Amino acid sequence: MRMLLKVSIDTEKGNQAFRDGTLQKVMQWARDELKPEAAFFSPSNGKRTAYFVFDMQDASRLPAIAEPFFEIVGAHIELAPAMDFNDMQAGVPQAHEVLKNFS
């Protein structure tokens, strides 16, 4: 399933990781491990933040994905299913059908 992972990095741990090169290693690991179809980096709420759109085949991968961010850079993560435009177009008629039950 396509997922959107938001990684907000603790400022103090992120500063240290930036200085010693660990931050770059963690982001390289994420690129290699997740093989994201898209990755973006931007400040959000005053923190270094990374966004990855990737395919997660099995929910059991979550600890292996999350723990490096938690342990190494003290990150707060959010993970949610995500749709592209084609997925959304396919889902809208199904949502209309469900809503008919409530009319």
C-alpha positions, 0 to 999 in steps of 0.5 A: 500500500502506498504510504506517506511517512512524515519524519520531524527531527528533534532539533538538538539531536538533528543538529548533532546528527547534521554536524557528525554526518549521521543525519545524511546517513539516515536519509541515505538509509531511508532512500535505500530502504524505502525506495520512495517514489517521492521524497521531499525535505522542508522545515515544518513547525521549526523542525527539519522534516522529511516526507517519503511516499513509498510502498509498504507491502506489510505492516510488520515492516513498521518497526524496522522503518520507524526505529532508526528515526526514533533512535538516531535522530529522536524523530516524531513520525506520522504514517498514513495511507496515501492515494495518487490521483488515479486512486482517488478517482477510482475511490470516489464512485465507491464512496458515493455508493456507500453514502447512498445508504445514508440518504 
